[in-house]
Amino acid sequence: PTLTYTVTGLVNGDGLTGGLTRAAGRNAGTYAISQGSLSAGANYTLKFNSGTLTITPAALTVTAASATKV
């Protein structure tokens, strides 16, 4: 999914550039979200609080096929 964030403390319509990254992996589990290239520029001291991405196992149903034998 797209990694999003909230930010407080920007002034005068300033914004952030860059984006977050996460630890590699596609299996069910928990992955760290890090600052990546996210920057506020030289006018700010950016304090980043890391997050996590959790991938939950998908539900799977298996139904046995009926059979007959003579």
Backbone atoms as SQL, in Angstrom:
CREATE TABLE atoms (id INTEGER PRIMARY KEY, chain TEXT, resi INTEGER, resn TEXT, atom TEXT, x REAL, y REAL, z REAL);
INSERT INTO atoms VALUES
  (1, 'A', 1, 'PRO', 'N', 0.824, -1.206, 0.000),
  (2, 'A', 1, 'PRO', 'CA', 0.000, 0.000, 0.000),
  (3, 'A', 1, 'PRO', 'C', 0.863, 1.262, 0.000),
  (4, 'A', 2, 'THR', 'N', 0.257, 2.362, -0.320),
  (5, 'A', 2, 'THR', 'CA', 0.946, 3.645, -0.254),
  (6, 'A', 2, 'THR', 'C', 1.244, 3.978, 1.205),
  (7, 'A', 3, 'LEU', 'N', 2.472, 4.372, 1.469),
  (8, 'A', 3, 'LEU', 'CA', 2.859, 4.733, 2.834),
  (9, 'A', 3, 'LEU', 'C', 2.547, 6.214, 3.038),
  (10, 'A', 4, 'THR', 'N', 1.726, 6.526, 4.014),
  (11, 'A', 4, 'THR', 'CA', 1.307, 7.906, 4.265),
  (12, 'A', 4, 'THR', 'C', 1.799, 8.348, 5.633),
  (13, 'A', 5, 'TYR', 'N', 1.652, 9.634, 5.911),
  (14, 'A', 5, 'TYR', 'CA', 2.110, 10.195, 7.181),
  (15, 'A', 5, 'TYR', 'C', 1.314, 11.448, 7.497),
  (16, 'A', 6, 'THR', 'N', 1.404, 11.880, 8.742),
  (17, 'A', 6, 'THR', 'CA', 0.872, 13.176, 9.150),
  (18, 'A', 6, 'THR', 'C', 2.051, 14.017, 9.614),
  (19, 'A', 7, 'VAL', 'N', 1.906, 15.324, 9.490),
  (20, 'A', 7, 'VAL', 'CA', 2.997, 16.220, 9.868),
  (21, 'A', 7, 'VAL', 'C', 2.425, 17.427, 10.599),
  (22, 'A', 8, 'THR', 'N', 3.129, 17.896, 11.612),
  (23, 'A', 8, 'THR', 'CA', 2.746, 19.109, 12.316),
  (24, 'A', 8, 'THR', 'C', 3.960, 20.023, 12.388),
  (25, 'A', 9, 'GLY', 'N', 3.730, 21.312, 12.379),
  (26, 'A', 9, 'GLY', 'CA', 4.791, 22.287, 12.575),
  (27, 'A', 9, 'GLY', 'C', 5.226, 23.032, 11.330),
  (28, 'A', 10, 'LEU', 'N', 4.698, 22.686, 10.155),
  (29, 'A', 10, 'LEU', 'CA', 5.073, 23.425, 8.951),
  (30, 'A', 10, 'LEU', 'C', 4.418, 24.807, 8.972),
  (31, 'A', 11, 'VAL', 'N', 5.093, 25.795, 8.413),
  (32, 'A', 11, 'VAL', 'CA', 4.561, 27.155, 8.358),
  (33, 'A', 11, 'VAL', 'C', 4.627, 27.683, 6.930),
  (34, 'A', 12, 'ASN', 'N', 3.875, 28.723, 6.681),
  (35, 'A', 12, 'ASN', 'CA', 3.892, 29.449, 5.407),
  (36, 'A', 12, 'ASN', 'C', 3.662, 28.559, 4.192),
  (37, 'A', 13, 'GLY', 'N', 2.842, 27.534, 4.351),
  (38, 'A', 13, 'GLY', 'CA', 2.530, 26.663, 3.224),
  (39, 'A', 13, 'GLY', 'C', 3.658, 25.724, 2.826),
  (40, 'A', 14, 'ASP', 'N', 4.698, 25.618, 3.646),
  (41, 'A', 14, 'ASP', 'CA', 5.802, 24.710, 3.343),
  (42, 'A', 14, 'ASP', 'C', 5.293, 23.272, 3.320),
  (43, 'A', 15, 'GLY', 'N', 6.047, 22.402, 2.668),
  (44, 'A', 15, 'GLY', 'CA', 5.684, 20.988, 2.596),
  (45, 'A', 15, 'GLY', 'C', 6.920, 20.116, 2.653),
  (46, 'A', 16, 'LEU', 'N', 6.698, 18.833, 2.677),
  (47, 'A', 16, 'LEU', 'CA', 7.788, 17.869, 2.690),
  (48, 'A', 16, 'LEU', 'C', 8.036, 17.359, 1.273),
  (49, 'A', 17, 'THR', 'N', 9.243, 16.883, 1.033),
  (50, 'A', 17, 'THR', 'CA', 9.578, 16.250, -0.237),
  (51, 'A', 17, 'THR', 'C', 10.059, 14.835, 0.045),
  (52, 'A', 18, 'GLY', 'N', 10.072, 14.006, -0.966),
  (53, 'A', 18, 'GLY', 'CA', 10.539, 12.637, -0.815),
  (54, 'A', 18, 'GLY', 'C', 9.435, 11.733, -0.306),
  (55, 'A', 19, 'GLY', 'N', 9.813, 10.557, 0.134),
  (56, 'A', 19, 'GLY', 'CA', 8.821, 9.600, 0.601),
  (57, 'A', 19, 'GLY', 'C', 9.385, 8.619, 1.597),
  (58, 'A', 20, 'LEU', 'N', 8.480, 7.908, 2.228),
  (59, 'A', 20, 'LEU', 'CA', 8.840, 6.888, 3.204),
  (60, 'A', 20, 'LEU', 'C', 9.254, 5.608, 2.489),
  (61, 'A', 21, 'THR', 'N', 9.969, 4.739, 3.187),
  (62, 'A', 21, 'THR', 'CA', 10.296, 3.415, 2.678),
  (63, 'A', 21, 'THR', 'C', 9.977, 2.394, 3.758),
  (64, 'A', 22, 'ARG', 'N', 9.941, 1.140, 3.358),
  (65, 'A', 22, 'ARG', 'CA', 9.711, 0.073, 4.329),
  (66, 'A', 22, 'ARG', 'C', 10.676, -1.063, 4.069),
  (67, 'A', 23, 'ALA', 'N', 10.879, -1.875, 5.091),
  (68, 'A', 23, 'ALA', 'CA', 11.721, -3.052, 4.954),
  (69, 'A', 23, 'ALA', 'C', 11.115, -3.964, 3.888),
  (70, 'A', 24, 'ALA', 'N', 11.969, -4.596, 3.114),
  (71, 'A', 24, 'ALA', 'CA', 11.502, -5.464, 2.028),
  (72, 'A', 24, 'ALA', 'C', 10.808, -6.700, 2.570),
  (73, 'A', 25, 'GLY', 'N', 9.846, -7.188, 1.829),
  (74, 'A', 25, 'GLY', 'CA', 9.153, -8.423, 2.172),
  (75, 'A', 25, 'GLY', 'C', 7.733, -8.386, 1.673),
  (76, 'A', 26, 'ARG', 'N', 7.208, -9.570, 1.340),
  (77, 'A', 26, 'ARG', 'CA', 5.823, -9.642, 0.870),
  (78, 'A', 26, 'ARG', 'C', 5.037, -10.733, 1.568),
  (79, 'A', 27, 'ASN', 'N', 5.686, -11.425, 2.478),
  (80, 'A', 27, 'ASN', 'CA', 5.006, -12.471, 3.250),
  (81, 'A', 27, 'ASN', 'C', 4.334, -11.870, 4.475),
  (82, 'A', 28, 'ALA', 'N', 3.383, -12.608, 5.027),
  (83, 'A', 28, 'ALA', 'CA', 2.704, -12.156, 6.239),
  (84, 'A', 28, 'ALA', 'C', 3.734, -11.866, 7.324),
  (85, 'A', 29, 'GLY', 'N', 3.563, -10.746, 7.994),
  (86, 'A', 29, 'GLY', 'CA', 4.487, -10.351, 9.043),
  (87, 'A', 29, 'GLY', 'C', 4.461, -8.857, 9.255),
  (88, 'A', 30, 'THR', 'N', 5.406, -8.357, 10.028),
  (89, 'A', 30, 'THR', 'CA', 5.493, -6.936, 10.353),
  (90, 'A', 30, 'THR', 'C', 6.786, -6.382, 9.778),
  (91, 'A', 31, 'TYR', 'N', 6.704, -5.234, 9.131),
  (92, 'A', 31, 'TYR', 'CA', 7.838, -4.612, 8.463),
  (93, 'A', 31, 'TYR', 'C', 7.985, -3.162, 8.923),
  (94, 'A', 32, 'ALA', 'N', 9.210, -2.751, 9.200),
  (95, 'A', 32, 'ALA', 'CA', 9.477, -1.390, 9.675),
  (96, 'A', 32, 'ALA', 'C', 9.290, -0.380, 8.551),
  (97, 'A', 33, 'ILE', 'N', 8.673, 0.754, 8.877),
  (98, 'A', 33, 'ILE', 'CA', 8.564, 1.887, 7.953),
  (99, 'A', 33, 'ILE', 'C', 9.582, 2.914, 8.414),
  (100, 'A', 34, 'SER', 'N', 10.448, 3.358, 7.493),
  (101, 'A', 34, 'SER', 'CA', 11.498, 4.316, 7.849),
  (102, 'A', 34, 'SER', 'C', 11.345, 5.618, 7.071),
  (103, 'A', 35, 'GLN', 'N', 12.151, 6.592, 7.438),
  (104, 'A', 35, 'GLN', 'CA', 12.063, 7.943, 6.873),
  (105, 'A', 35, 'GLN', 'C', 12.329, 7.981, 5.374),
  (106, 'A', 36, 'GLY', 'N', 13.158, 7.088, 4.878),
  (107, 'A', 36, 'GLY', 'CA', 13.461, 7.093, 3.448),
  (108, 'A', 36, 'GLY', 'C', 14.066, 8.419, 3.025),
  (109, 'A', 37, 'SER', 'N', 13.517, 9.008, 1.964),
  (110, 'A', 37, 'SER', 'CA', 14.034, 10.281, 1.447),
  (111, 'A', 37, 'SER', 'C', 13.219, 11.478, 1.915),
  (112, 'A', 38, 'LEU', 'N', 12.323, 11.275, 2.873),
  (113, 'A', 38, 'LEU', 'CA', 11.453, 12.351, 3.361),
  (114, 'A', 38, 'LEU', 'C', 12.286, 13.475, 3.968),
  (115, 'A', 39, 'SER', 'N', 12.048, 14.708, 3.506),
  (116, 'A', 39, 'SER', 'CA', 12.832, 15.856, 3.966),
  (117, 'A', 39, 'SER', 'C', 11.940, 17.087, 4.082),
  (118, 'A', 40, 'ALA', 'N', 12.287, 17.937, 5.051),
  (119, 'A', 40, 'ALA', 'CA', 11.585, 19.205, 5.237),
  (120, 'A', 40, 'ALA', 'C', 12.445, 20.385, 4.789),
  (121, 'A', 41, 'GLY', 'N', 13.648, 20.114, 4.330),
  (122, 'A', 41, 'GLY', 'CA', 14.535, 21.187, 3.887),
  (123, 'A', 41, 'GLY', 'C', 15.329, 21.787, 5.040),
  (124, 'A', 42, 'ALA', 'N', 16.160, 22.748, 4.686),
  (125, 'A', 42, 'ALA', 'CA', 17.104, 23.344, 5.632),
  (126, 'A', 42, 'ALA', 'C', 16.444, 24.208, 6.711),
  (127, 'A', 43, 'ASN', 'N', 15.198, 24.620, 6.523),
  (128, 'A', 43, 'ASN', 'CA', 14.536, 25.496, 7.492),
  (129, 'A', 43, 'ASN', 'C', 13.912, 24.744, 8.667),
  (130, 'A', 44, 'TYR', 'N', 13.993, 23.412, 8.659),
  (131, 'A', 44, 'TYR', 'CA', 13.360, 22.610, 9.703),
  (132, 'A', 44, 'TYR', 'C', 14.321, 21.538, 10.208),
  (133, 'A', 45, 'THR', 'N', 14.126, 21.170, 11.463),
  (134, 'A', 45, 'THR', 'CA', 14.758, 19.979, 12.011),
  (135, 'A', 45, 'THR', 'C', 13.667, 18.921, 12.066),
  (136, 'A', 46, 'LEU', 'N', 13.783, 17.916, 11.233),
  (137, 'A', 46, 'LEU', 'CA', 12.741, 16.909, 11.122),
  (138, 'A', 46, 'LEU', 'C', 12.964, 15.803, 12.161),
  (139, 'A', 47, 'LYS', 'N', 11.953, 15.557, 12.980),
  (140, 'A', 47, 'LYS', 'CA', 11.975, 14.439, 13.927),
  (141, 'A', 47, 'LYS', 'C', 11.028, 13.390, 13.386),
  (142, 'A', 48, 'PHE', 'N', 11.555, 12.205, 13.081),
  (143, 'A', 48, 'PHE', 'CA', 10.751, 11.146, 12.474),
  (144, 'A', 48, 'PHE', 'C', 10.422, 10.060, 13.491),
  (145, 'A', 49, 'ASN', 'N', 9.154, 9.694, 13.571),
  (146, 'A', 49, 'ASN', 'CA', 8.702, 8.578, 14.407),
  (147, 'A', 49, 'ASN', 'C', 8.361, 7.422, 13.477),
  (148, 'A', 50, 'SER', 'N', 9.101, 6.329, 13.601),
  (149, 'A', 50, 'SER', 'CA', 8.910, 5.206, 12.690),
  (150, 'A', 50, 'SER', 'C', 7.554, 4.545, 12.907),
  (151, 'A', 51, 'GLY', 'N', 7.164, 3.778, 11.925),
  (152, 'A', 51, 'GLY', 'CA', 5.906, 3.047, 11.990),
  (153, 'A', 51, 'GLY', 'C', 6.116, 1.612, 11.524),
  (154, 'A', 52, 'THR', 'N', 5.039, 0.857, 11.448),
  (155, 'A', 52, 'THR', 'CA', 5.124, -0.516, 10.961),
  (156, 'A', 52, 'THR', 'C', 4.035, -0.791, 9.946),
  (157, 'A', 53, 'LEU', 'N', 4.362, -1.645, 9.009),
  (158, 'A', 53, 'LEU', 'CA', 3.387, -2.168, 8.053),
  (159, 'A', 53, 'LEU', 'C', 3.158, -3.615, 8.439),
  (160, 'A', 54, 'THR', 'N', 1.904, -3.984, 8.662),
  (161, 'A', 54, 'THR', 'CA', 1.584, -5.356, 9.009),
  (162, 'A', 54, 'THR', 'C', 0.842, -6.002, 7.847),
  (163, 'A', 55, 'ILE', 'N', 1.381, -7.111, 7.365),
  (164, 'A', 55, 'ILE', 'CA', 0.723, -7.893, 6.325),
  (165, 'A', 55, 'ILE', 'C', 0.111, -9.100, 7.012),
  (166, 'A', 56, 'THR', 'N', -1.210, -9.217, 6.939),
  (167, 'A', 56, 'THR', 'CA', -1.902, -10.321, 7.598),
  (168, 'A', 56, 'THR', 'C', -2.087, -11.480, 6.621),
  (169, 'A', 57, 'PRO', 'N', -2.114, -12.706, 7.131),
  (170, 'A', 57, 'PRO', 'CA', -2.318, -13.853, 6.253),
  (171, 'A', 57, 'PRO', 'C', -3.691, -13.786, 5.585),
  (172, 'A', 58, 'ALA', 'N', -3.759, -14.221, 4.356),
  (173, 'A', 58, 'ALA', 'CA', -5.030, -14.277, 3.636),
  (174, 'A', 58, 'ALA', 'C', -5.811, -15.509, 4.078),
  (175, 'A', 59, 'ALA', 'N', -7.124, -15.389, 4.085),
  (176, 'A', 59, 'ALA', 'CA', -7.977, -16.530, 4.420),
  (177, 'A', 59, 'ALA', 'C', -7.983, -17.505, 3.246),
  (178, 'A', 60, 'LEU', 'N', -7.936, -18.788, 3.542),
  (179, 'A', 60, 'LEU', 'CA', -7.905, -19.819, 2.505),
  (180, 'A', 60, 'LEU', 'C', -8.849, -20.930, 2.911),
  (181, 'A', 61, 'THR', 'N', -9.732, -21.328, 1.982),
  (182, 'A', 61, 'THR', 'CA', -10.665, -22.426, 2.229),
  (183, 'A', 61, 'THR', 'C', -10.385, -23.532, 1.221),
  (184, 'A', 62, 'VAL', 'N', -10.238, -24.748, 1.712),
  (185, 'A', 62, 'VAL', 'CA', -10.035, -25.904, 0.855),
  (186, 'A', 62, 'VAL', 'C', -11.222, -26.827, 1.047),
  (187, 'A', 63, 'THR', 'N', -11.867, -27.203, -0.072),
  (188, 'A', 63, 'THR', 'CA', -13.009, -28.110, -0.025),
  (189, 'A', 63, 'THR', 'C', -12.636, -29.363, -0.796),
  (190, 'A', 64, 'ALA', 'N', -12.716, -30.503, -0.140),
  (191, 'A', 64, 'ALA', 'CA', -12.402, -31.757, -0.811),
  (192, 'A', 64, 'ALA', 'C', -13.476, -32.088, -1.834),
  (193, 'A', 65, 'ALA', 'N', -13.061, -32.639, -2.986),
  (194, 'A', 65, 'ALA', 'CA', -14.013, -33.049, -4.019),
  (195, 'A', 65, 'ALA', 'C', -14.620, -34.394, -3.623),
  (196, 'A', 66, 'SER', 'N', -15.922, -34.535, -3.825),
  (197, 'A', 66, 'SER', 'CA', -16.579, -35.807, -3.557),
  (198, 'A', 66, 'SER', 'C', -16.119, -36.829, -4.577),
  (199, 'A', 67, 'ALA', 'N', -16.106, -38.109, -4.204),
  (200, 'A', 67, 'ALA', 'CA', -15.685, -39.174, -5.112),
  (201, 'A', 67, 'ALA', 'C', -16.502, -40.419, -4.846),
  (202, 'A', 68, 'THR', 'N', -16.568, -41.295, -5.839),
  (203, 'A', 68, 'THR', 'CA', -17.239, -42.588, -5.676),
  (204, 'A', 68, 'THR', 'C', -16.356, -43.686, -6.240),
  (205, 'A', 69, 'LYS', 'N', -16.606, -44.923, -5.797),
  (206, 'A', 69, 'LYS', 'CA', -15.849, -46.065, -6.292),
  (207, 'A', 69, 'LYS', 'C', -16.738, -47.287, -6.267),
  (208, 'A', 70, 'VAL', 'N', -16.634, -48.096, -7.312),
  (209, 'A', 70, 'VAL', 'CA', -17.394, -49.343, -7.380),
  (210, 'A', 70, 'VAL', 'C', -16.469, -50.491, -7.060);
